[in-house]
Amino acid sequence: MRIIFMGSPEFAVPTLQALVDAAHEVVCVYTQPPRPGGRRGKELTPTPVHQRASDLGIEVRHPTSLKSTEEQEAFAALDADIAVVAAYGLILPQAILDAPRLGCLNVHASILPHWRGAAPIHRAVMAGDPVTGVTIMQMEAGLDTGPMIAFARTPIEDKTTGELTEELAEIGAQLMVGTLIDLKALHPLPQDDAEATYAAKIDKAEARIDWSRSAEEVVRQIHGLSPFPGAWCEMDGQRVKLLRAELVEGSGKPGEVLDERLAIACGEGALRPVELQRAGKPRMDLDTFLRGNAVAKGTVLG
């Protein structure tokens, strides 16, 4: 097929690569514009999809909007069979959705209609869902409301959002390639709007740990926000991100350190951080952290 690919973050890269490996003709890649990054935030940094497309020799476009007649005509002039979308980051106007002969297919990182929206992986982990997955969806004007074409599932277990993102990116890539093999033979399934839940964008204010919550809830928060933005608390007046944790036996005042290996009491139960990160430092396991940052038993964390 002649395919327009639309995606931006690392999550989308495996799908782009899989389409190329499957011998589809990716005629153009649309992605978010380069953003300030690099050293001191002064250098414009292209998205991961932009970088991979350039390596593959594919034309890259990064408009800030697709609402203008000029952009829509340029898109339609590519004469694509289909557009494949994975975490692109811009709303697609109806003229864009209608331009490819077979429309636009989206790789969405949840089992729709659950967790429509911007942060489906974070929200599934934070909610304690036992299972998540990928849906291939025929796009329409609504927010992730289009008919569903294919699904794949995976257990969440104790995975972090970062780990699930990598796993679902690979699952989604292979599911999309498989879907395109015999697209006409598949039967889209309408979503049940009554079952829909929404995955709102993560607000950084959600990252501060409230030790009065149950240990199970806090562990889900830690895993759901790992690696970014990272759930955090204060230790010795400094912000420390907790990137992985486990439930342990114990009780005490919320935020109280219960032993020399940093078991921490919550409103109900207790947890122990497994991976931590101080500001400006690399992530480290608990033993490495404690060697340079001992926290005395009885300390109450902020």
C-alpha positions as CSV (number, residue, x, y, z in Angstrom):
1,M,0.0,0.0,0.0
2,R,0.9,3.7,-0.4
3,I,0.9,4.8,3.2
4,I,1.2,8.2,5.0
5,F,2.5,7.6,8.5
6,M,1.7,10.1,11.3
7,G,3.4,9.8,14.6
8,S,5.8,11.5,17.0
9,P,7.2,9.8,20.1
10,E,9.2,6.6,20.6
11,F,6.0,4.6,20.9
12,A,5.3,5.2,17.2
13,V,8.7,4.2,15.9
14,P,8.2,0.4,15.8
15,T,5.0,0.8,13.7
16,L,6.8,3.0,11.1
17,Q,9.7,0.5,11.0
18,A,7.3,-2.5,10.7
19,L,5.5,-0.9,7.8
20,V,8.8,-0.4,5.9
21,D,10.0,-3.9,6.8
22,A,6.7,-5.3,5.4
23,A,7.5,-3.6,2.0
24,H,4.7,-1.0,2.1
25,E,5.5,2.3,0.4
26,V,5.6,4.9,3.1
27,V,5.3,8.0,0.9
28,C,5.6,10.6,3.6
29,V,5.8,10.9,7.4
30,Y,4.0,13.6,9.4
31,T,5.3,14.4,12.9
32,Q,5.4,17.1,15.5
33,P,7.8,20.0,14.8
34,P,11.2,19.9,16.4
35,R,11.2,21.3,19.9
36,P,13.8,23.0,22.0
37,G,15.9,20.4,23.7
38,G,19.5,19.2,23.8
39,R,22.1,21.1,25.8
40,R,20.4,23.8,27.9
41,G,17.3,23.5,25.8
42,K,18.6,25.7,23.0
43,E,18.9,23.1,20.2
44,L,15.8,22.2,18.2
45,T,15.4,18.4,18.6
46,P,13.4,16.4,16.0
47,T,10.9,13.8,17.3
48,P,12.0,10.1,17.4
49,V,9.7,9.4,14.4
50,H,11.3,12.3,12.5
51,Q,14.8,10.8,13.2
52,R,13.9,7.3,12.1
53,A,12.1,8.5,9.0
54,S,15.2,10.6,8.0
55,D,17.4,7.5,8.5
56,L,15.0,5.6,6.2
57,G,15.1,8.3,3.6
58,I,11.4,9.1,3.8
59,E,10.1,12.6,3.3
60,V,9.2,14.3,6.6
61,R,6.6,17.0,7.1
62,H,6.0,18.7,10.5
63,P,3.2,21.3,10.2
64,T,2.0,23.0,13.3
65,S,-1.6,22.5,12.1
66,L,-3.6,20.6,9.5
67,K,-6.5,23.0,9.3
68,S,-5.4,25.2,6.4
69,T,-6.6,24.4,2.8
70,E,-3.0,24.4,1.7
71,E,-1.9,21.7,4.1
72,Q,-5.0,19.6,3.4
73,E,-4.4,19.8,-0.4
74,A,-0.7,18.9,0.1
75,F,-1.8,15.8,2.1
76,A,-4.4,14.7,-0.4
77,A,-1.9,15.2,-3.3
78,L,0.2,12.3,-1.8
79,D,-2.6,10.0,-3.2
80,A,-2.3,7.5,-0.3
81,D,-4.2,4.3,0.0
82,I,-4.3,4.7,3.8
83,A,-2.9,6.8,6.7
84,V,-1.5,5.0,9.7
85,V,-1.5,7.1,12.9
86,A,0.3,6.4,16.2
87,A,0.5,9.0,18.9
88,Y,0.8,11.8,16.4
89,G,-0.3,14.7,18.6
90,L,-2.5,16.8,16.3
91,I,-6.3,16.6,15.7
92,L,-7.0,15.4,12.2
93,P,-9.7,17.5,10.4
94,Q,-12.3,15.7,8.4
95,A,-10.6,16.6,5.2
96,I,-7.5,14.7,6.3
97,L,-9.5,11.7,7.5
98,D,-11.3,11.5,4.2
99,A,-8.2,12.0,1.9
100,P,-6.7,8.5,1.8
101,R,-8.7,5.9,-0.2
102,L,-9.2,3.7,2.8
103,G,-9.2,6.4,5.5
104,C,-7.0,6.6,8.6
105,L,-6.1,3.8,11.0
106,N,-4.9,4.5,14.5
107,V,-2.8,2.4,16.9
108,H,-4.3,3.2,20.3
109,A,-2.6,1.9,23.5
110,S,-5.7,0.6,25.3
111,I,-8.6,-1.8,24.8
112,L,-11.2,0.6,23.6
113,P,-13.6,2.0,24.6
114,H,-11.6,2.1,27.9
115,W,-9.1,4.9,28.2
116,R,-9.8,7.0,25.2
117,G,-7.5,10.0,25.2
118,A,-4.0,11.2,25.8
119,A,-2.6,9.0,28.5
120,P,-4.1,5.5,28.2
121,I,-1.1,3.6,29.5
122,H,-0.5,5.8,32.6
123,R,-4.2,5.7,33.5
124,A,-4.5,1.9,33.1
125,V,-1.6,1.3,35.5
126,M,-2.7,4.0,38.0
127,A,-6.2,2.5,38.1
128,G,-5.0,-1.0,38.8
129,D,-6.3,-2.5,35.7
130,P,-5.2,-6.2,35.4
131,V,-4.9,-6.1,31.6
132,T,-4.3,-3.5,28.9
133,G,-3.5,-3.7,25.2
134,V,-3.7,-2.2,21.8
135,T,-6.7,-1.4,19.5
136,I,-6.5,-0.7,15.8
137,M,-9.3,1.8,15.1
138,Q,-10.8,3.4,12.0
139,M,-10.4,7.1,12.8
140,E,-13.3,9.5,12.8
141,A,-13.8,13.0,14.1
142,G,-14.5,12.1,17.8
143,L,-11.7,11.5,20.4
144,D,-10.8,7.8,19.9
145,T,-14.5,6.9,19.1
146,G,-14.1,5.2,15.7
147,P,-14.9,1.5,14.9
148,M,-12.5,-1.1,16.2
149,I,-10.8,-3.4,13.8
150,A,-8.3,-5.5,15.8
151,F,-7.2,-6.0,19.4
152,A,-4.2,-7.5,21.3
153,R,-4.0,-7.8,25.1
154,T,-1.2,-8.1,27.7
155,P,-1.2,-8.3,31.5
156,I,0.0,-5.3,33.4
157,E,1.2,-7.2,36.5
158,D,4.0,-5.0,38.1
159,K,5.1,-3.3,34.9
160,T,5.7,0.4,34.9
161,T,4.3,2.8,32.2
162,G,7.8,2.9,30.6
163,E,8.0,-0.9,30.3
164,L,4.4,-1.2,29.0
165,T,4.9,1.6,26.5
166,E,7.8,-0.4,24.9
167,E,5.8,-3.6,25.0
168,L,2.7,-2.1,23.5
169,A,4.7,-0.3,20.8
170,E,5.9,-3.6,19.5
171,I,2.5,-5.3,19.9
172,G,0.9,-2.4,18.0
173,A,3.4,-2.5,15.2
174,Q,2.8,-6.1,14.5
175,L,-0.9,-5.8,14.9
176,M,-1.0,-3.0,12.4
177,V,1.0,-4.9,9.8
178,G,-1.2,-8.0,10.3
179,T,-4.4,-5.8,10.0
180,L,-3.2,-4.4,6.6
181,I,-2.6,-7.9,5.1
182,D,-6.3,-8.4,4.6
183,L,-8.0,-5.3,5.7
184,K,-11.1,-5.7,3.5
185,A,-11.9,-9.1,5.2
186,L,-12.1,-7.5,8.7
187,H,-15.3,-6.3,10.1
188,P,-15.1,-3.0,12.2
189,L,-16.9,-3.2,15.5
190,P,-18.6,0.0,16.8
191,Q,-17.6,1.1,20.3
192,D,-20.1,1.2,23.1
193,D,-19.9,4.8,24.3
194,A,-21.6,3.8,27.6
195,E,-18.5,1.7,28.5
196,A,-16.0,4.5,27.7
197,T,-13.5,5.9,30.1
198,Y,-11.2,8.8,29.5
199,A,-7.4,9.0,29.9
200,A,-6.8,12.6,30.7
201,K,-3.3,14.1,30.1
202,I,-1.1,13.6,33.1
203,D,-0.8,16.8,35.3
204,K,2.5,17.2,37.1
205,A,0.5,18.0,40.2
206,E,-0.5,14.3,40.3
207,A,3.1,13.3,40.8
208,R,3.5,14.3,44.5
209,I,3.0,11.2,46.7
210,D,0.3,11.4,49.4
211,W,1.3,8.9,52.1
212,S,-2.2,8.9,53.6
213,R,-3.4,6.8,50.6
214,S,-3.1,3.0,50.8
215,A,0.2,1.4,49.9
216,E,-1.4,-0.3,47.0
217,E,-2.6,3.0,45.5
218,V,0.8,4.6,46.0
219,V,2.6,1.7,44.3
220,R,0.2,2.1,41.3
221,Q,1.0,5.8,41.3
222,I,4.7,5.1,41.3
223,H,4.6,2.6,38.5
224,G,2.0,4.6,36.5
225,L,4.2,7.7,36.5
226,S,7.5,5.9,35.9
227,P,9.7,7.1,34.2
228,F,7.9,10.4,33.5
229,P,7.0,12.6,35.2
230,G,8.0,10.4,38.2
231,A,6.1,10.2,41.5
232,W,8.0,12.1,44.1
233,C,8.4,12.9,47.8
234,E,10.8,14.9,49.9
235,M,13.7,13.3,51.7
236,D,15.9,15.5,53.8
237,G,14.4,18.6,52.1
238,Q,15.1,17.3,48.6
239,R,12.8,16.0,46.0
240,V,13.3,12.3,45.2
241,K,11.5,10.4,42.5
242,L,10.3,6.8,43.3
243,L,10.4,4.9,40.0
244,R,9.5,1.4,41.2
245,A,8.2,0.0,44.6
246,E,7.0,-3.2,46.2
247,L,4.4,-3.8,48.9
248,V,5.8,-4.9,52.3
249,E,4.5,-5.7,55.8
250,G,4.3,-2.9,58.3
251,S,2.3,0.0,59.6
252,G,2.9,3.4,61.2
253,K,2.2,7.0,60.7
254,P,1.7,7.9,57.0
255,G,5.2,8.7,55.5
256,E,7.1,7.1,58.5
257,V,10.2,5.2,57.6
258,L,9.9,1.8,59.4
259,D,13.3,0.3,59.0
260,E,16.8,0.8,57.7
261,R,15.9,-0.3,54.2
262,L,13.3,2.4,53.7
263,A,10.1,0.6,54.2
264,I,7.5,3.5,54.3
265,A,4.1,3.4,56.1
266,C,1.1,4.5,54.1
267,G,-2.5,5.2,55.2
268,E,-3.0,1.4,54.9
269,G,0.0,-1.0,54.6
270,A,3.5,-0.1,53.6
271,L,5.8,-0.1,50.6
272,R,9.5,-0.2,49.9
273,P,11.1,1.8,47.0
274,V,13.1,-0.4,44.6
275,E,14.4,2.3,42.2
276,L,14.8,5.9,43.1
277,Q,16.2,9.1,41.5
278,R,17.5,12.3,43.1
279,A,17.2,15.5,41.1
280,G,20.0,15.7,38.5
281,K,21.2,12.2,39.3
282,P,20.7,8.9,37.4
283,R,18.2,6.4,38.6
284,M,19.6,3.8,41.0
285,D,18.5,0.7,42.9
286,L,17.7,0.9,46.6
287,D,21.1,-0.4,47.9
288,T,23.0,2.1,45.8
289,F,20.7,4.9,46.9
290,L,21.0,4.1,50.6
291,R,24.8,4.0,50.5
292,G,24.9,7.7,49.8
293,N,21.5,8.7,51.2
294,A,20.8,6.9,54.4
295,V,17.3,7.7,55.8
296,A,16.9,7.0,59.5
297,K,14.2,4.8,60.9
298,G,11.5,7.0,62.4
299,T,11.9,9.8,59.8
300,V,8.6,11.1,58.5
301,L,8.8,11.9,54.8
302,G,7.2,15.0,53.3
